[in-house]
Amino acid sequence: MATAIHTAGLCRRFGSTDAVDGVDLDVSDGEIYAFLGPNGAGKTTTVRMLTTLLRPTSGVATIAGYDVIADAGAVRRLIGVALQQVALDPLMTPRELLELQGALYRLSRAEAATRRDDLLERLDLADSASKRVMALSGGMRRRLDLAMSLIGRPQVLFLDEPSTGLDPISRRAVWAEVRELNDSGTTVFLTTQYLEEADHLAHRVGFINGGRISLEGTPETLKRQMGQTRLRVRVAEGQRGAAASQLAAFGHVQSSDSDWVIVALRDGAPAVPAAMHILHESHVSVTDVDVQQPTLDDVFVSLTGDHLAAPGAKA
């Protein structure tokens, strides 16, 4: 499969600080790749280099074979970009902004109008097409910014924290649009702090911390390799100690607070029947059971010892 995005030893230094420190990437055509990491990890700096907005200090980066420095013009014609900070003229309307963007891509008047109307409809902006941007909600502005990045039908789409500040309904609308775009063949490079977003959308994820990629793979593979299935059982009053003692044979007992005993199962979900059988044989009265599968947050905790806390969504 052809490579849409390639980097080798990509670095960016600001003064004495290495914001990006030797990033190697290969993203295939038609792939959704999620770049995960905390604030300051190097995600946005990497995107700015890949989209020709920031010159690398060293290393190589290409988009569909075009070098981001030597062939910057060709790269810009191939990509769409929606950056973390939405920059839209507050006095213009969505219709006007999309028409202007179409003109910048040198689309014919008829083609620009067709794409404009299609994007307004798809991103649920048609009813607000004639309102000034200053009157739009944060979620609507975010969707408009996405529409602006799509009017040129990019081969590769870069989305930098596309869900930051969105309410759950707007976030789901953006996710649906990303999936539809990818189904039509667009390669998507997504930076995010929302692990649910990466798990929901991405074919592969890469974890970056301190300017370096520390882990890469499919969400399912990483969760299976680095996360653990957790068994939570609620037991009758006075039986938490007995339950914890029996379940310790199946893995690390993480908690026995309140009425629940939680154990990280060493052998995963297949151990659940045996664990429940032992509790029954030990006359431990179980009143409720919950099995929690590993998440990308578990992977992040394994890497860093801390949780990746996404910013709170805003209306």
C-alpha positions as CSV (number, residue, x, y, z in Angstrom):
1,M,0.0,0.0,0.0
2,A,1.3,3.5,-0.9
3,T,2.5,5.8,1.9
4,A,0.6,9.0,2.5
5,I,2.7,10.4,5.3
6,H,6.4,9.6,5.9
7,T,8.8,11.1,8.3
8,A,12.4,10.0,9.3
9,G,14.2,11.6,12.2
10,L,11.9,14.6,12.2
11,C,13.0,17.2,14.7
12,R,12.0,20.7,15.8
13,R,13.9,22.7,18.3
14,F,12.9,25.9,20.0
15,G,15.9,27.4,21.6
16,S,17.4,24.7,23.8
17,T,14.1,22.7,23.8
18,D,13.5,19.7,21.5
19,A,9.7,19.9,21.0
20,V,9.9,17.1,18.5
21,D,12.9,14.8,18.8
22,G,13.3,12.2,16.1
23,V,9.8,11.2,15.0
24,D,9.6,8.3,12.5
25,L,6.2,7.8,10.9
26,D,4.6,5.9,8.0
27,V,0.9,6.4,7.5
28,S,-0.7,4.4,4.6
29,D,-3.1,5.8,2.0
30,G,-6.7,5.4,3.3
31,E,-5.7,5.1,7.0
32,I,-6.9,7.0,10.0
33,Y,-3.9,7.5,12.2
34,A,-4.4,9.0,15.7
35,F,-1.5,10.8,17.4
36,L,-2.0,10.7,21.2
37,G,-0.2,12.5,24.0
38,P,-0.6,15.1,26.7
39,N,-0.3,18.8,26.2
40,G,3.3,19.7,25.3
41,A,4.1,16.3,23.9
42,G,4.8,17.5,20.4
43,K,1.6,16.7,18.6
44,T,0.7,20.1,17.3
45,T,4.3,20.9,16.4
46,T,4.5,17.7,14.3
47,V,1.3,18.6,12.5
48,R,2.5,22.1,11.8
49,M,5.7,20.7,10.2
50,L,3.7,18.1,8.1
51,T,1.4,20.9,6.8
52,T,4.3,23.2,5.8
53,L,3.4,25.8,8.5
54,L,6.7,25.2,10.4
55,R,10.1,24.3,9.0
56,P,11.7,21.2,10.6
57,T,15.0,21.7,12.3
58,S,16.2,18.4,10.8
59,G,14.9,15.2,9.4
60,V,12.7,14.3,6.5
61,A,8.9,14.6,6.0
62,T,6.9,13.8,2.9
63,I,3.2,13.9,2.0
64,A,2.3,11.5,-0.9
65,G,6.0,11.6,-1.8
66,Y,6.3,15.4,-1.9
67,D,8.8,16.9,0.5
68,V,7.3,19.4,2.9
69,I,10.2,21.9,2.3
70,A,11.2,21.4,-1.3
71,D,7.7,20.7,-2.6
72,A,5.6,22.8,-0.2
73,G,3.2,24.1,-2.9
74,A,2.4,20.6,-4.0
75,V,1.8,19.4,-0.5
76,R,-0.6,22.3,0.2
77,R,-2.6,21.4,-2.9
78,L,-3.0,17.8,-1.6
79,I,-4.0,18.4,2.1
80,G,-6.8,19.8,4.2
81,V,-6.0,21.2,7.6
82,A,-8.2,22.0,10.6
83,L,-6.0,23.3,13.4
84,Q,-6.8,23.4,17.1
85,Q,-7.4,27.1,17.2
86,V,-10.3,28.0,14.9
87,A,-9.5,31.1,12.9
88,L,-12.6,32.4,11.1
89,D,-13.6,35.9,10.1
90,P,-16.3,36.7,12.6
91,L,-18.1,39.1,10.2
92,M,-18.4,36.7,7.4
93,T,-21.0,33.9,7.0
94,P,-20.4,30.2,6.5
95,R,-21.6,30.5,2.9
96,E,-19.2,33.4,2.2
97,L,-16.3,31.7,3.8
98,L,-16.8,28.4,1.9
99,E,-17.1,30.4,-1.4
100,L,-13.9,32.2,-0.6
101,Q,-12.1,28.9,0.2
102,G,-13.4,27.4,-3.0
103,A,-11.9,30.4,-5.0
104,L,-8.6,29.9,-3.2
105,Y,-8.6,26.3,-4.5
106,R,-9.3,27.7,-8.0
107,L,-12.6,25.8,-8.2
108,S,-15.1,27.0,-10.8
109,R,-18.0,29.0,-9.5
110,A,-20.4,26.1,-10.2
111,E,-18.2,23.5,-8.6
112,A,-17.5,25.7,-5.5
113,A,-21.2,26.2,-5.1
114,T,-21.9,22.5,-5.3
115,R,-19.3,21.6,-2.7
116,R,-20.3,24.5,-0.5
117,D,-23.9,23.4,-0.3
118,D,-23.0,19.7,0.2
119,L,-20.7,20.6,3.1
120,L,-23.2,22.9,4.7
121,E,-25.8,20.1,4.6
122,R,-23.5,17.3,5.7
123,L,-22.1,19.2,8.7
124,D,-25.6,20.5,9.8
125,L,-24.8,24.1,9.0
126,A,-27.4,24.7,6.2
127,D,-29.8,26.5,8.5
128,S,-27.1,28.9,9.7
129,A,-25.4,29.4,6.4
130,S,-26.3,33.1,6.3
131,K,-25.5,34.0,9.9
132,R,-22.3,35.7,10.8
133,V,-19.7,33.6,12.4
134,M,-19.8,35.7,15.6
135,A,-23.4,34.4,16.1
136,L,-22.5,30.7,15.8
137,S,-21.9,28.4,18.8
138,G,-18.5,26.9,19.4
139,G,-19.6,23.6,18.0
140,M,-20.9,25.2,14.8
141,R,-17.6,27.1,14.3
142,R,-15.7,23.9,14.8
143,R,-17.8,22.1,12.1
144,L,-17.4,25.1,9.8
145,D,-13.7,25.0,10.2
146,L,-13.8,21.3,9.2
147,A,-16.0,22.2,6.2
148,M,-13.3,24.8,5.2
149,S,-10.6,22.1,5.3
150,L,-12.7,19.7,3.1
151,I,-13.9,21.9,0.2
152,G,-10.7,21.1,-1.8
153,R,-11.4,17.4,-1.4
154,P,-8.0,16.7,0.2
155,Q,-6.1,13.5,-0.3
156,V,-4.7,13.8,3.2
157,L,-6.7,15.6,6.0
158,F,-5.0,16.8,9.2
159,L,-7.2,17.3,12.2
160,D,-5.5,18.9,15.3
161,E,-7.7,18.3,18.4
162,P,-10.9,18.4,16.4
163,S,-13.2,17.6,19.3
164,T,-11.7,20.0,21.9
165,G,-14.5,22.2,23.3
166,L,-17.3,20.4,21.6
167,D,-20.5,19.1,23.2
168,P,-21.1,15.4,22.9
169,I,-23.6,15.8,20.0
170,S,-21.2,18.0,17.9
171,R,-18.4,15.6,18.7
172,R,-20.3,12.7,17.3
173,A,-21.2,14.7,14.2
174,V,-17.5,15.3,13.6
175,W,-16.7,11.6,14.1
176,A,-19.4,10.6,11.6
177,E,-17.9,13.0,9.0
178,V,-14.4,11.7,9.6
179,R,-15.6,8.1,9.1
180,E,-17.5,9.1,5.9
181,L,-14.4,10.9,4.5
182,N,-12.2,7.9,5.2
183,D,-14.7,5.6,3.6
184,S,-14.4,7.7,0.4
185,G,-10.6,7.3,0.5
186,T,-9.2,10.2,2.4
187,T,-6.3,9.6,4.7
188,V,-6.8,11.2,8.1
189,F,-4.1,12.2,10.6
190,L,-5.7,13.0,13.9
191,T,-4.2,14.5,17.0
192,T,-6.3,14.1,20.1
193,Q,-6.4,13.9,23.9
194,Y,-9.7,12.0,23.8
195,L,-8.8,8.4,24.0
196,E,-12.4,7.4,23.2
197,E,-12.1,9.3,20.0
198,A,-8.9,7.5,19.0
199,D,-10.4,4.1,20.0
200,H,-13.6,4.9,18.0
201,L,-12.0,6.1,14.8
202,A,-8.3,5.1,14.3
203,H,-6.9,2.1,12.5
204,R,-3.6,2.8,14.3
205,V,-2.5,5.0,17.1
206,G,0.9,6.4,18.1
207,F,1.7,7.7,21.6
208,I,4.1,10.6,21.7
209,N,5.6,12.0,24.9
210,G,8.5,14.3,25.3
211,G,8.7,14.7,21.5
212,R,9.3,11.0,20.8
213,I,6.9,8.2,19.8
214,S,7.0,5.7,22.6
215,L,4.5,3.1,21.3
216,E,2.5,2.5,18.1
217,G,0.0,-0.1,16.9
218,T,-3.7,-0.8,16.4
219,P,-5.9,0.1,19.4
220,E,-7.0,-3.5,19.9
221,T,-3.4,-4.9,19.9
222,L,-2.1,-2.2,22.3
223,K,-5.0,-2.8,24.7
224,R,-4.5,-6.5,24.6
225,Q,-0.7,-6.2,25.1
226,M,-0.6,-3.5,27.8
227,G,-4.0,-3.4,29.4
228,Q,-5.7,-5.8,31.7
229,T,-9.3,-7.0,32.0
230,R,-10.7,-6.0,35.3
231,L,-13.3,-8.0,37.2
232,R,-15.5,-6.1,39.6
233,V,-17.7,-8.0,42.1
234,R,-20.1,-6.6,44.7
235,V,-20.3,-8.8,47.7
236,A,-22.4,-9.0,50.8
237,E,-21.4,-6.9,53.8
238,G,-18.5,-8.4,55.7
239,Q,-17.3,-10.6,52.9
240,R,-14.9,-8.2,51.1
241,G,-11.9,-9.6,52.7
242,A,-12.8,-13.2,51.8
243,A,-13.5,-12.2,48.2
244,A,-10.3,-10.3,47.9
245,S,-8.3,-13.3,49.3
246,Q,-9.9,-15.7,46.8
247,L,-9.6,-13.4,43.8
248,A,-5.9,-12.7,44.5
249,A,-5.1,-16.0,42.8
250,F,-6.3,-14.6,39.5
251,G,-4.4,-11.3,39.5
252,H,-3.7,-8.1,41.4
253,V,-6.5,-7.0,43.7
254,Q,-6.6,-3.2,43.0
255,S,-9.4,-2.2,45.4
256,S,-11.8,-3.5,47.9
257,D,-13.5,-0.2,48.7
258,S,-17.2,0.0,49.5
259,D,-19.0,-3.1,48.4
260,W,-16.8,-3.8,45.4
261,V,-13.7,-5.9,45.0
262,I,-11.7,-5.1,41.8
263,V,-9.0,-7.4,40.4
264,A,-6.9,-7.0,37.3
265,L,-7.1,-10.5,35.7
266,R,-3.8,-11.9,34.8
267,D,-5.2,-14.2,32.1
268,G,-7.9,-11.7,30.9
269,A,-11.6,-12.4,30.4
270,P,-11.3,-16.2,30.1
271,A,-10.5,-16.3,33.8
272,V,-13.9,-14.8,34.8
273,P,-15.8,-18.1,35.0
274,A,-13.1,-19.7,37.2
275,A,-13.0,-16.7,39.4
276,M,-16.8,-16.7,39.9
277,H,-16.7,-20.5,40.6
278,I,-14.1,-20.0,43.3
279,L,-16.2,-17.3,45.0
280,H,-19.3,-19.6,44.8
281,E,-17.3,-22.6,46.3
282,S,-16.0,-20.3,49.1
283,H,-19.6,-19.3,50.0
284,V,-19.0,-15.6,49.1
285,S,-22.3,-14.0,48.3
286,V,-21.9,-12.0,45.0
287,T,-24.7,-9.5,44.3
288,D,-23.4,-7.9,41.2
289,V,-20.6,-8.5,38.6
290,D,-19.0,-6.2,36.1
291,V,-16.2,-7.0,33.6
292,Q,-14.2,-4.0,32.3
293,Q,-12.1,-4.5,29.2
294,P,-8.8,-2.6,28.9
295,T,-8.8,0.9,27.4
296,L,-6.3,3.1,25.7
297,D,-6.1,5.0,29.0
298,D,-4.7,1.8,30.5
299,V,-2.0,1.7,27.8
300,F,-1.1,5.4,28.5
301,V,-0.9,4.6,32.2
302,S,1.4,1.7,31.5
303,L,3.7,4.1,29.5
304,T,3.7,7.1,31.7
305,G,2.3,6.1,35.1
306,D,-0.5,8.8,34.7
307,H,-3.8,9.2,33.1
308,L,-4.3,11.2,29.9
309,A,-6.9,13.7,31.0
310,A,-8.8,15.3,28.1
311,P,-10.1,18.8,28.5
312,G,-13.7,19.1,29.5
313,A,-16.2,19.5,26.7
314,K,-17.9,22.8,26.4
315,A,-21.2,23.7,25.0
